[in-house]
Amino acid sequence: MRNEQEMLDLILNAARRDDRIRAVYMNGSRTNSNAPRDLFQDYDVVYVVTETASFIQDEGWVSVFGDLLIIQEPDKNDRLIGIDRDFDRSYAYLMLFTDGIRIDLHIETKESMLVGYVSDKLTRPLLDKDNCLPLIPAPADKDYWVKEPTEAHFMSCCNEFWWCLQNVAKGIWRDELPYAKQMFEQPVRAALDEMVSWWIGTKHDFRISTGKMGKYFKRYLPESHWNQYKATYSDGSYEHMWNAIFVACELFRTLANDVAAYGGFTYHVQEDVNMTNYLKQVRSLPADAKGIW
């Protein structure tokens, strides 16, 4: 597997040899000093080009980076299903190579670059033939820090968590596994993860990132909370799903009370009590029940 210096040399030498490429910059986890390093980190690279058409027409030009295992061209895929994309401004290649290296490469015109270059604080310039890249500060992950909630946001999250659990319970009782699983893993999980992120934020003065999709939860949660969080994932067994639901309720309740105390918010205990009793009742219902209570 090629190391980082080999890949950066390859990426930059390809740009130096090609007059169509006028600048190169990188963003993503490799520019973030707080992100852990491992062999799966991809290279998020942007080539600022004079035009995009010749690159798109020559589908083989990306072979300069190595032997492809698989490639995705999301802009092309979007067009195929009727979503409009302006190929003249930018185009993306997501590439996985046979040695395990992944490059997410975007080509974009200078006009496109000027719109987005300064907006991502994890941007690092690598090459600038024409001094066209705006001056920016050193990369920092501030844009990805957990945002401290307002009381309204906190209340909305709590209500969403408890409200959507009744849909999960309904799906289990009806033996509608896909519905029940997706209701739990989408709106309920989203609310739980938001509360987890806020709780972690309170421990770090909201100067921390929990990573995309909570990938750093394990790093920042105490072992007891992390073990609870893991237990919220279940298989297709309804009994296991119910167990996961009540663990999620316990964890959410604990974290929400802490976040409420930090922010001076009110946690609606009665909403929690009412829904917990409801869930226990639905769990005990026989399949031929004619009423809930």
TIVOGU-917227 format. One line per field, with one value per residue: residue in one letter; x, y, z of N, C-alpha, C in turn. Coordinates in nm, 2 decimals, decimal comma. Layout:
<nodes>
code <- A;... .
nx <- X;... .
ny <- Y;... .
nz <- Z;... .
cax <- X;... .
cay <- Y;... .
caz <- Z;... .
cx <- X;... .
cy <- Y;... .
cz <- Z;... .
</nodes>
This chain:
<nodes>
code <- M;R;N;E;Q;E;M;L;D;L;I;L;N;A;A;R;R;D;D;R;I;R;A;V;Y;M;N;G;S;R;T;N;S;N;A;P;R;D;L;F;Q;D;Y;D;V;V;Y;V;V;T;E;T;A;S;F;I;Q;D;E;G;W;V;S;V;F;G;D;L;L;I;I;Q;E;P;D;K;N;D;R;L;I;G;I;D;R;D;F;D;R;S;Y;A;Y;L;M;L;F;T;D;G;I;R;I;D;L;H;I;E;T;K;E;S;M;L;V;G;Y;V;S;D;K;L;T;R;P;L;L;D;K;D;N;C;L;P;L;I;P;A;P;A;D;K;D;Y;W;V;K;E;P;T;E;A;H;F;M;S;C;C;N;E;F;W;W;C;L;Q;N;V;A;K;G;I;W;R;D;E;L;P;Y;A;K;Q;M;F;E;Q;P;V;R;A;A;L;D;E;M;V;S;W;W;I;G;T;K;H;D;F;R;I;S;T;G;K;M;G;K;Y;F;K;R;Y;L;P;E;S;H;W;N;Q;Y;K;A;T;Y;S;D;G;S;Y;E;H;M;W;N;A;I;F;V;A;C;E;L;F;R;T;L;A;N;D;V;A;A;Y;G;G;F;T;Y;H;V;Q;E;D;V;N;M;T;N;Y;L;K;Q;V;R;S;L;P;A;D;A;K;G;I;W .
nx <- 0,09;0,06;0,23;0,15;0,32;0,41;0,16;0,09;0,30;0,25;-0,01;0,05;0,25;0,12;-0,04;0,14;0,24;0,04;-0,10;-0,36;-0,44;-0,44;-0,42;-0,41;-0,58;-0,65;-0,89;-1,08;-1,03;-0,76;-0,64;-0,70;-0,58;-0,68;-0,81;-0,81;-0,54;-0,54;-0,53;-0,75;-0,81;-0,92;-0,81;-0,90;-0,92;-0,88;-0,87;-0,81;-0,91;-0,87;-1,07;-1,34;-1,43;-1,25;-1,13;-1,35;-1,43;-1,21;-1,20;-1,00;-0,80;-0,77;-0,62;-0,36;-0,33;-0,32;-0,41;-0,74;-0,99;-1,26;-1,48;-1,67;-1,88;-2,04;-2,17;-2,23;-2,39;-2,61;-2,71;-2,80;-3,03;-3,19;-3,13;-3,01;-2,68;-2,41;-2,17;-1,98;-1,88;-1,79;-1,68;-1,68;-1,48;-1,48;-1,26;-1,14;-0,85;-0,65;-0,46;-0,58;-0,59;-0,78;-0,91;-1,09;-1,16;-1,21;-1,27;-1,27;-1,36;-1,20;-1,39;-1,58;-1,43;-1,38;-1,62;-1,66;-1,41;-1,31;-1,50;-1,48;-1,32;-1,13;-0,95;-0,66;-0,41;-0,22;-0,09;-0,03;-0,03;-0,09;-0,13;-0,39;-0,55;-0,74;-0,62;-0,61;-0,67;-0,47;-0,56;-0,85;-1,08;-1,31;-1,55;-1,68;-1,74;-1,95;-2,26;-2,38;-2,70;-3,00;-3,27;-3,51;-3,44;-3,34;-3,58;-3,73;-3,58;-3,60;-3,88;-3,91;-3,77;-3,92;-4,18;-4,15;-4,09;-4,33;-4,42;-4,23;-4,29;-4,55;-4,50;-4,36;-4,56;-4,74;-4,60;-4,43;-4,15;-3,95;-4,05;-4,06;-3,79;-3,67;-3,79;-3,69;-3,41;-3,38;-3,54;-3,55;-3,30;-3,15;-3,23;-3,14;-2,86;-2,81;-2,85;-2,65;-2,42;-2,45;-2,43;-2,16;-2,05;-2,10;-1,91;-1,68;-1,69;-1,81;-1,63;-1,55;-1,55;-1,77;-1,74;-1,83;-2,15;-2,13;-1,89;-1,69;-1,79;-1,73;-1,48;-1,52;-1,73;-1,79;-1,71;-1,94;-2,16;-2,10;-2,13;-2,40;-2,49;-2,40;-2,57;-2,80;-2,83;-2,97;-3,07;-3,29;-3,47;-3,77;-3,78;-3,52;-3,52;-3,70;-3,56;-3,34;-3,48;-3,56;-3,31;-3,21;-3,40;-3,33;-3,06;-3,10;-3,26;-3,08;-2,87;-3,01;-3,11;-2,87;-2,77;-2,98;-2,94;-2,69;-2,75;-2,95;-3,21;-3,55;-3,64;-3,89;-4,03;-4,27;-4,35;-4,16;-4,22;-4,49;-4,46;-4,28;-4,43;-4,64;-4,49;-4,41;-4,66;-4,75;-4,56;-4,64;-4,87;-5,09;-5,10;-5,36;-5,49;-5,75;-5,76;-5,54;-5,51 .
ny <- -0,12;0,22;0,49;0,80;1,01;0,92;0,92;1,19;1,30;1,17;1,27;1,55;1,56;1,47;1,68;1,89;1,82;1,86;2,10;2,19;2,18;2,40;2,45;2,29;2,15;2,02;1,87;1,75;1,45;1,41;1,66;1,73;1,77;1,66;1,43;1,07;0,87;0,63;0,33;0,34;0,60;0,84;1,03;1,35;1,54;1,83;1,94;2,24;2,35;2,45;2,39;2,15;1,96;1,81;1,64;1,48;1,36;1,20;0,92;0,75;0,89;0,90;0,68;0,73;0,74;0,48;0,13;0,07;-0,05;-0,01;0,25;0,54;0,78;1,03;1,26;1,19;0,97;1,09;1,25;1,04;0,96;1,17;1,40;1,72;1,82;2,04;1,99;2,15;2,31;2,16;1,83;1,49;1,22;0,92;0,70;0,38;0,20;-0,09;-0,14;-0,06;0,21;0,51;0,77;1,06;1,26;1,58;1,78;2,12;2,43;2,76;2,95;2,80;2,71;2,95;3,00;2,80;2,75;2,89;2,83;2,59;2,50;2,31;2,31;2,28;2,43;2,29;2,32;2,59;2,73;2,97;3,16;3,17;3,08;3,18;3,34;3,17;3,06;2,83;2,48;2,38;2,22;2,35;2,41;2,17;2,12;2,02;2,17;2,39;2,34;2,52;2,59;2,54;2,37;2,16;2,08;2,00;1,78;1,60;1,56;1,45;1,21;1,06;1,06;0,93;0,67;0,54;0,47;0,28;0,08;0,02;-0,09;-0,32;-0,47;-0,51;-0,69;-0,59;-0,58;-0,44;-0,17;-0,12;-0,14;0,06;0,29;0,30;0,31;0,54;0,81;0,79;0,70;0,92;1,13;1,03;1,01;1,28;1,38;1,24;1,36;1,62;1,58;1,50;1,73;1,91;1,82;1,92;2,19;2,24;2,25;2,05;1,78;1,51;1,35;1,23;1,09;1,02;0,88;0,90;0,86;0,64;0,71;0,93;0,88;0,77;0,44;0,30;0,44;0,40;0,12;0,10;0,24;0,08;-0,14;-0,05;-0,13;-0,39;-0,72;-0,89;-1,00;-0,96;-0,95;-0,88;-0,64;-0,49;-0,49;-0,33;-0,09;-0,01;0,02;0,23;0,42;0,45;0,54;0,78;0,93;0,97;1,11;1,34;1,46;1,55;1,72;1,91;2,02;2,14;2,34;2,48;2,40;2,27;1,94;1,74;1,55;1,42;1,35;1,16;0,97;0,90;0,79;0,58;0,41;0,36;0,22;-0,01;-0,12;-0,18;-0,36;-0,58;-0,66;-0,90;-1,07;-1,07;-0,86;-0,63;-0,38;-0,12;-0,06 .
nz <- 0,00;-0,09;0,07;0,25;0,16;-0,09;-0,23;-0,22;-0,37;-0,62;-0,68;-0,70;-0,89;-1,11;-1,15;-1,20;-1,44;-1,62;-1,81;-1,80;-1,54;-1,28;-1,01;-0,69;-0,42;-0,09;0,13;0,41;0,63;0,63;0,65;0,89;1,21;1,43;1,37;1,37;1,24;0,99;0,78;0,61;0,55;0,31;0,03;-0,01;-0,27;-0,48;-0,81;-0,96;-1,26;-1,61;-1,78;-1,79;-1,98;-2,15;-1,97;-1,88;-2,12;-2,18;-2,04;-1,94;-1,82;-1,54;-1,48;-1,42;-1,15;-1,06;-1,05;-1,09;-0,87;-0,83;-0,95;-0,89;-1,04;-0,93;-1,03;-1,30;-1,25;-1,13;-1,34;-1,50;-1,38;-1,40;-1,25;-1,26;-1,34;-1,35;-1,56;-1,67;-1,48;-1,26;-1,16;-1,03;-0,92;-0,76;-0,63;-0,58;-0,54;-0,64;-0,44;-0,21;-0,16;-0,16;-0,35;-0,35;-0,59;-0,72;-1,00;-1,09;-1,22;-1,20;-1,14;-1,01;-0,79;-0,65;-0,53;-0,33;-0,19;0,03;0,22;0,36;0,64;0,67;0,46;0,27;0,08;-0,19;-0,43;-0,65;-0,94;-1,06;-0,86;-0,78;-0,58;-0,30;0,00;0,30;0,65;0,85;0,83;1,02;1,25;1,33;1,21;1,22;1,48;1,75;1,77;2,01;2,16;2,13;2,36;2,24;2,03;2,18;2,31;2,09;1,99;2,20;2,20;1,95;1,97;2,17;2,06;1,81;1,89;1,94;1,69;1,63;1,81;1,73;1,48;1,55;1,69;1,48;1,33;1,13;1,02;0,85;0,86;1,14;1,21;1,05;1,14;1,39;1,34;1,19;1,24;1,53;1,60;1,50;1,67;1,91;1,86;1,82;2,08;2,21;2,09;2,18;2,46;2,47;2,38;2,59;2,77;2,67;2,63;2,40;2,19;2,01;1,78;1,70;1,48;1,16;1,13;1,40;1,44;1,63;1,87;2,05;2,14;2,30;2,48;2,82;2,93;3,04;2,93;2,66;2,63;2,68;2,45;2,24;2,29;2,19;1,94;1,75;1,64;1,40;1,58;1,76;2,04;2,10;1,98;2,14;2,38;2,31;2,26;2,51;2,64;2,49;2,56;2,84;2,82;2,66;2,84;3,06;2,94;2,83;3,06;3,17;2,97;2,98;3,23;3,20;3,01;3,13;3,07;3,05;3,11;2,99;3,19;3,22;2,96;2,90;3,10;3,03;2,77;2,82;2,98;2,79;2,59;2,74;2,78;2,51;2,45;2,60;2,48;2,35;2,03;1,92;2,04;2,12;2,22;2,35;2,62 .
cax <- 0,00;0,14;0,21;0,09;0,41;0,40;0,04;0,09;0,39;0,18;-0,12;0,10;0,33;0,03;-0,09;0,24;0,27;-0,08;-0,12;-0,50;-0,46;-0,38;-0,41;-0,45;-0,60;-0,70;-0,96;-1,12;-0,97;-0,61;-0,60;-0,75;-0,49;-0,76;-0,86;-0,71;-0,48;-0,54;-0,51;-0,87;-0,83;-0,91;-0,75;-1,00;-0,84;-0,95;-0,79;-0,87;-0,88;-0,91;-1,20;-1,37;-1,48;-1,15;-1,12;-1,47;-1,43;-1,11;-1,23;-0,89;-0,70;-0,75;-0,53;-0,23;-0,33;-0,31;-0,50;-0,87;-1,07;-1,40;-1,49;-1,80;-1,89;-2,17;-2,24;-2,28;-2,51;-2,72;-2,77;-2,86;-3,16;-3,26;-3,09;-2,93;-2,55;-2,34;-2,04;-1,89;-1,82;-1,72;-1,71;-1,62;-1,44;-1,45;-1,19;-1,07;-0,75;-0,62;-0,38;-0,66;-0,59;-0,90;-0,90;-1,21;-1,10;-1,30;-1,21;-1,36;-1,31;-1,16;-1,51;-1,65;-1,35;-1,40;-1,75;-1,65;-1,28;-1,29;-1,61;-1,44;-1,20;-1,03;-0,89;-0,51;-0,36;-0,10;-0,02;-0,10;0,06;-0,12;-0,17;-0,54;-0,62;-0,75;-0,55;-0,69;-0,59;-0,43;-0,68;-0,90;-1,20;-1,41;-1,68;-1,74;-1,77;-2,09;-2,32;-2,46;-2,84;-3,10;-3,37;-3,61;-3,38;-3,34;-3,71;-3,77;-3,51;-3,67;-4,02;-3,90;-3,73;-4,03;-4,29;-4,13;-4,09;-4,46;-4,42;-4,15;-4,38;-4,66;-4,44;-4,33;-4,68;-4,80;-4,50;-4,38;-4,01;-3,88;-4,10;-4,02;-3,64;-3,63;-3,84;-3,59;-3,27;-3,37;-3,57;-3,52;-3,15;-3,10;-3,25;-3,05;-2,73;-2,80;-2,84;-2,52;-2,33;-2,47;-2,37;-2,02;-2,02;-2,10;-1,79;-1,56;-1,72;-1,86;-1,51;-1,51;-1,63;-1,80;-1,72;-1,94;-2,23;-2,10;-1,79;-1,60;-1,87;-1,66;-1,36;-1,56;-1,83;-1,74;-1,74;-2,08;-2,25;-2,07;-2,19;-2,54;-2,51;-2,39;-2,68;-2,92;-2,83;-3,02;-3,09;-3,43;-3,56;-3,85;-3,74;-3,40;-3,55;-3,76;-3,45;-3,27;-3,56;-3,56;-3,18;-3,21;-3,47;-3,25;-2,95;-3,15;-3,30;-2,96;-2,80;-3,09;-3,11;-2,74;-2,77;-3,08;-2,88;-2,59;-2,81;-3,06;-3,34;-3,64;-3,66;-4,02;-4,03;-4,40;-4,35;-4,08;-4,30;-4,60;-4,42;-4,22;-4,55;-4,70;-4,41;-4,42;-4,79;-4,75;-4,47;-4,71;-5,00;-5,10;-5,12;-5,50;-5,54;-5,85;-5,73;-5,41;-5,51 .
cay <- 0,00;0,34;0,58;0,94;1,10;0,87;0,96;1,33;1,32;1,13;1,37;1,68;1,55;1,46;1,82;1,97;1,78;1,89;2,25;2,22;2,18;2,52;2,45;2,17;2,17;1,90;1,89;1,62;1,41;1,42;1,79;1,76;1,72;1,59;1,30;0,96;0,82;0,48;0,29;0,36;0,74;0,87;1,16;1,44;1,63;1,91;2,00;2,35;2,33;2,55;2,34;2,01;1,87;1,72;1,53;1,39;1,29;1,10;0,84;0,68;0,98;0,87;0,56;0,78;0,72;0,34;0,03;0,08;-0,16;0,04;0,39;0,60;0,92;1,06;1,35;1,11;0,89;1,18;1,28;0,92;0,94;1,29;1,51;1,81;1,86;2,13;1,93;2,25;2,38;2,06;1,68;1,42;1,08;0,85;0,59;0,28;0,13;-0,23;-0,15;-0,01;0,36;0,57;0,91;1,14;1,37;1,67;1,88;2,23;2,56;2,86;3,02;2,72;2,71;3,07;2,99;2,71;2,73;2,95;2,79;2,47;2,54;2,20;2,32;2,30;2,44;2,21;2,37;2,71;2,78;3,11;3,24;3,20;3,03;3,28;3,32;3,11;3,02;2,69;2,39;2,36;2,15;2,43;2,40;2,04;2,11;2,00;2,30;2,39;2,35;2,61;2,52;2,50;2,26;2,05;2,03;1,93;1,66;1,51;1,52;1,36;1,08;0,99;1,05;0,83;0,54;0,48;0,41;0,15;-0,02;-0,02;-0,18;-0,45;-0,54;-0,55;-0,77;-0,51;-0,56;-0,33;-0,05;-0,10;-0,12;0,18;0,39;0,31;0,34;0,67;0,92;0,76;0,70;1,05;1,20;0,97;1,06;1,43;1,40;1,19;1,46;1,74;1,55;1,50;1,87;1,97;1,79;1,98;2,33;2,25;2,27;1,92;1,71;1,37;1,28;1,20;0,98;0,98;0,78;0,92;0,84;0,55;0,78;1,04;0,84;0,67;0,30;0,26;0,49;0,34;-0,01;0,12;0,28;-0,04;-0,23;0,00;-0,20;-0,52;-0,80;-0,90;-1,05;-0,85;-0,95;-0,81;-0,50;-0,43;-0,47;-0,22;0,03;0,04;0,07;0,36;0,52;0,48;0,63;0,91;1,00;1,01;1,22;1,45;1,53;1,62;1,84;2,01;2,08;2,22;2,45;2,54;2,37;2,19;1,81;1,71;1,42;1,35;1,30;1,04;0,87;0,86;0,71;0,46;0,33;0,32;0,12;-0,13;-0,17;-0,23;-0,48;-0,69;-0,68;-1,02;-1,04;-1,05;-0,75;-0,54;-0,25;-0,10;-0,06 .
caz <- 0,00;-0,10;0,19;0,22;0,08;-0,23;-0,29;-0,25;-0,48;-0,74;-0,71;-0,74;-1,01;-1,22;-1,18;-1,25;-1,58;-1,70;-1,81;-1,78;-1,40;-1,24;-0,87;-0,62;-0,27;-0,02;0,25;0,47;0,75;0,62;0,68;1,03;1,30;1,54;1,31;1,38;1,11;0,96;0,64;0,53;0,52;0,17;-0,01;-0,07;-0,35;-0,58;-0,91;-1,03;-1,40;-1,71;-1,83;-1,75;-2,08;-2,20;-1,87;-1,88;-2,25;-2,17;-1,92;-1,90;-1,76;-1,40;-1,46;-1,37;-1,01;-1,02;-1,10;-1,03;-0,83;-0,87;-0,95;-0,90;-1,09;-0,88;-1,12;-1,41;-1,20;-1,10;-1,47;-1,56;-1,32;-1,42;-1,17;-1,34;-1,28;-1,45;-1,58;-1,71;-1,36;-1,17;-1,18;-0,93;-0,94;-0,63;-0,68;-0,50;-0,62;-0,60;-0,32;-0,10;-0,16;-0,21;-0,38;-0,39;-0,67;-0,79;-1,09;-1,09;-1,28;-1,11;-1,10;-0,91;-0,68;-0,58;-0,45;-0,21;-0,14;0,17;0,31;0,44;0,72;0,66;0,33;0,27;-0,06;-0,22;-0,55;-0,71;-1,05;-1,10;-0,74;-0,79;-0,46;-0,20;0,12;0,41;0,76;0,85;0,85;1,16;1,24;1,40;1,14;1,25;1,62;1,79;1,80;2,14;2,13;2,20;2,44;2,14;1,96;2,28;2,33;1,97;1,99;2,30;2,15;1,83;2,02;2,24;1,97;1,70;1,94;1,93;1,56;1,63;1,89;1,64;1,38;1,61;1,72;1,36;1,26;1,01;1,06;0,79;0,91;1,28;1,21;0,99;1,23;1,50;1,29;1,12;1,32;1,67;1,61;1,47;1,79;2,01;1,82;1,85;2,22;2,25;2,05;2,27;2,59;2,46;2,37;2,72;2,84;2,61;2,61;2,26;2,11;1,97;1,68;1,72;1,36;1,07;1,18;1,53;1,44;1,74;2,00;2,14;2,19;2,40;2,58;2,92;2,90;3,07;2,83;2,53;2,63;2,65;2,32;2,16;2,31;2,12;1,80;1,77;1,51;1,36;1,68;1,82;2,18;2,11;1,95;2,26;2,48;2,26;2,27;2,65;2,67;2,42;2,65;2,96;2,78;2,62;2,96;3,13;2,87;2,82;3,19;3,19;2,88;3,03;3,35;3,15;2,94;3,20;3,00;3,12;3,05;3,01;3,26;3,20;2,83;2,92;3,18;2,96;2,66;2,87;3,02;2,67;2,53;2,82;2,75;2,38;2,45;2,66;2,41;2,26;1,88;1,89;2,13;2,07;2,27;2,40;2,77 .
cx <- 0,09;0,12;0,17;0,19;0,41;0,28;0,04;0,18;0,32;0,07;-0,06;0,18;0,24;-0,03;0,01;0,26;0,15;-0,11;-0,27;-0,52;-0,37;-0,35;-0,46;-0,47;-0,66;-0,79;-1,00;-1,03;-0,82;-0,55;-0,63;-0,65;-0,55;-0,82;-0,76;-0,66;-0,50;-0,54;-0,63;-0,89;-0,82;-0,84;-0,85;-0,93;-0,92;-0,85;-0,87;-0,82;-0,93;-1,04;-1,22;-1,39;-1,38;-1,12;-1,23;-1,47;-1,33;-1,12;-1,11;-0,78;-0,67;-0,65;-0,39;-0,22;-0,31;-0,41;-0,64;-0,93;-1,22;-1,39;-1,64;-1,79;-2,02;-2,25;-2,30;-2,40;-2,63;-2,79;-2,85;-3,00;-3,23;-3,23;-2,99;-2,79;-2,48;-2,19;-1,94;-1,82;-1,74;-1,76;-1,63;-1,59;-1,41;-1,39;-1,12;-0,98;-0,71;-0,54;-0,45;-0,67;-0,72;-0,87;-1,04;-1,16;-1,21;-1,22;-1,32;-1,29;-1,28;-1,29;-1,58;-1,57;-1,37;-1,53;-1,73;-1,52;-1,27;-1,40;-1,57;-1,31;-1,10;-0,96;-0,74;-0,47;-0,23;-0,02;-0,10;-0,01;0,03;-0,15;-0,32;-0,61;-0,62;-0,66;-0,64;-0,61;-0,56;-0,56;-0,72;-1,04;-1,32;-1,54;-1,75;-1,76;-1,92;-2,14;-2,41;-2,61;-2,91;-3,20;-3,48;-3,56;-3,37;-3,48;-3,76;-3,71;-3,58;-3,80;-4,01;-3,86;-3,85;-4,15;-4,27;-4,12;-4,22;-4,48;-4,34;-4,23;-4,49;-4,62;-4,41;-4,46;-4,75;-4,71;-4,46;-4,24;-3,94;-3,92;-4,05;-3,87;-3,60;-3,68;-3,74;-3,46;-3,27;-3,42;-3,53;-3,37;-3,09;-3,12;-3,16;-2,90;-2,71;-2,78;-2,70;-2,41;-2,34;-2,40;-2,22;-1,97;-2,01;-1,98;-1,67;-1,59;-1,76;-1,75;-1,46;-1,60;-1,65;-1,78;-1,85;-2,01;-2,19;-1,98;-1,69;-1,67;-1,79;-1,54;-1,40;-1,66;-1,75;-1,79;-1,88;-2,18;-2,23;-2,13;-2,34;-2,57;-2,50;-2,51;-2,81;-2,93;-2,87;-3,04;-3,24;-3,52;-3,64;-3,81;-3,62;-3,42;-3,61;-3,65;-3,37;-3,34;-3,55;-3,42;-3,16;-3,28;-3,39;-3,13;-2,99;-3,19;-3,18;-2,89;-2,88;-3,10;-2,98;-2,73;-2,86;-3,01;-2,77;-2,65;-2,91;-3,20;-3,43;-3,66;-3,80;-4,04;-4,16;-4,41;-4,27;-4,16;-4,42;-4,57;-4,35;-4,33;-4,62;-4,62;-4,41;-4,56;-4,80;-4,67;-4,55;-4,84;-4,99;-5,13;-5,26;-5,57;-5,64;-5,84;-5,59;-5,40;-5,61 .
cy <- 0,12;0,43;0,72;1,02;1,05;0,92;1,11;1,37;1,28;1,23;1,50;1,67;1,54;1,60;1,91;1,95;1,83;2,03;2,28;2,24;2,30;2,53;2,32;2,20;2,04;1,95;1,75;1,58;1,42;1,56;1,83;1,69;1,64;1,46;1,19;0,92;0,67;0,45;0,31;0,51;0,77;1,00;1,24;1,55;1,70;1,96;2,12;2,36;2,44;2,52;2,20;1,91;1,77;1,61;1,43;1,31;1,18;1,02;0,77;0,76;0,95;0,75;0,60;0,76;0,58;0,26;0,04;-0,05;-0,13;0,19;0,43;0,74;0,97;1,16;1,28;1,03;0,97;1,22;1,16;0,91;1,07;1,41;1,59;1,84;1,94;2,08;2,04;2,32;2,28;1,92;1,61;1,27;1,03;0,72;0,51;0,20;-0,01;-0,24;-0,10;0,14;0,41;0,72;0,96;1,26;1,45;1,76;1,99;2,35;2,66;2,93;2,93;2,71;2,83;3,08;2,91;2,70;2,78;2,90;2,67;2,50;2,43;2,20;2,35;2,31;2,36;2,26;2,49;2,77;2,93;3,20;3,27;3,16;3,15;3,24;3,27;3,07;2,87;2,60;2,38;2,30;2,22;2,42;2,27;2,02;2,09;2,14;2,30;2,42;2,47;2,53;2,46;2,37;2,14;1,99;1,95;1,80;1,56;1,46;1,43;1,22;1,00;0,97;0,93;0,69;0,47;0,41;0,28;0,04;-0,07;-0,12;-0,32;-0,53;-0,59;-0,65;-0,72;-0,48;-0,45;-0,19;-0,02;-0,07;0,02;0,30;0,41;0,36;0,48;0,78;0,91;0,77;0,84;1,14;1,16;1,02;1,20;1,45;1,35;1,30;1,58;1,71;1,55;1,65;1,94;1,94;1,85;2,12;2,35;2,29;2,14;1,87;1,56;1,29;1,25;1,08;0,93;0,88;0,79;0,90;0,75;0,62;0,87;0,99;0,75;0,53;0,25;0,31;0,43;0,20;0,00;0,15;0,16;-0,13;-0,18;-0,06;-0,34;-0,59;-0,79;-0,96;-0,94;-0,84;-0,86;-0,66;-0,43;-0,40;-0,35;-0,09;0,08;0,08;0,21;0,46;0,55;0,57;0,77;0,99;1,05;1,13;1,35;1,53;1,61;1,74;1,95;2,09;2,18;2,35;2,53;2,52;2,29;2,05;1,77;1,56;1,35;1,29;1,16;0,93;0,81;0,76;0,58;0,36;0,27;0,20;-0,01;-0,20;-0,24;-0,36;-0,60;-0,73;-0,82;-0,98;-1,01;-0,95;-0,67;-0,40;-0,24;-0,11;-0,16 .
cz <- 0,00;0,02;0,15;0,13;-0,07;-0,30;-0,32;-0,36;-0,61;-0,78;-0,76;-0,87;-1,13;-1,26;-1,24;-1,40;-1,68;-1,69;-1,79;-1,63;-1,34;-1,09;-0,81;-0,47;-0,22;0,10;0,31;0,59;0,74;0,65;0,83;1,13;1,42;1,49;1,33;1,24;1,10;0,81;0,55;0,50;0,37;0,15;-0,08;-0,14;-0,45;-0,68;-0,97;-1,17;-1,49;-1,77;-1,79;-1,86;-2,13;-2,10;-1,87;-2,01;-2,25;-2,04;-1,86;-1,83;-1,62;-1,37;-1,41;-1,22;-0,96;-1,09;-1,02;-0,99;-0,86;-0,87;-0,95;-0,94;-1,05;-0,97;-1,24;-1,37;-1,18;-1,24;-1,53;-1,50;-1,32;-1,33;-1,24;-1,26;-1,39;-1,46;-1,62;-1,60;-1,27;-1,20;-1,08;-0,97;-0,80;-0,67;-0,57;-0,58;-0,56;-0,48;-0,20;-0,09;-0,22;-0,23;-0,42;-0,46;-0,74;-0,88;-1,09;-1,16;-1,17;-1,05;-0,99;-0,78;-0,59;-0,49;-0,32;-0,14;0,01;0,27;0,40;0,51;0,73;0,53;0,35;0,12;-0,07;-0,34;-0,61;-0,82;-1,08;-0,98;-0,75;-0,66;-0,35;-0,07;0,23;0,53;0,76;0,88;1,00;1,15;1,31;1,34;1,17;1,40;1,65;1,83;1,92;2,11;2,20;2,28;2,34;2,07;2,05;2,29;2,21;1,96;2,08;2,25;2,04;1,88;2,08;2,14;1,87;1,76;1,94;1,79;1,55;1,70;1,80;1,54;1,43;1,63;1,59;1,28;1,13;1,04;0,99;0,84;1,05;1,28;1,16;1,07;1,34;1,45;1,22;1,22;1,47;1,69;1,59;1,60;1,90;1,98;1,85;2,00;2,27;2,21;2,14;2,41;2,58;2,45;2,50;2,80;2,79;2,56;2,46;2,17;2,06;1,86;1,72;1,60;1,28;1,12;1,32;1,54;1,55;1,88;2,10;2,21;2,31;2,50;2,69;2,88;2,92;2,97;2,69;2,52;2,62;2,51;2,22;2,17;2,25;1,98;1,83;1,63;1,48;1,46;1,75;1,97;2,19;2,08;2,07;2,36;2,44;2,27;2,42;2,70;2,61;2,51;2,77;2,93;2,74;2,74;3,04;3,07;2,86;2,95;3,21;3,10;2,93;3,15;3,30;3,09;3,01;3,14;3,10;3,04;3,09;3,06;3,22;3,06;2,83;2,99;3,10;2,85;2,71;2,91;2,89;2,60;2,61;2,79;2,62;2,37;2,50;2,59;2,34;2,12;1,85;1,98;2,05;2,12;2,33;2,55;2,82 .
</nodes>
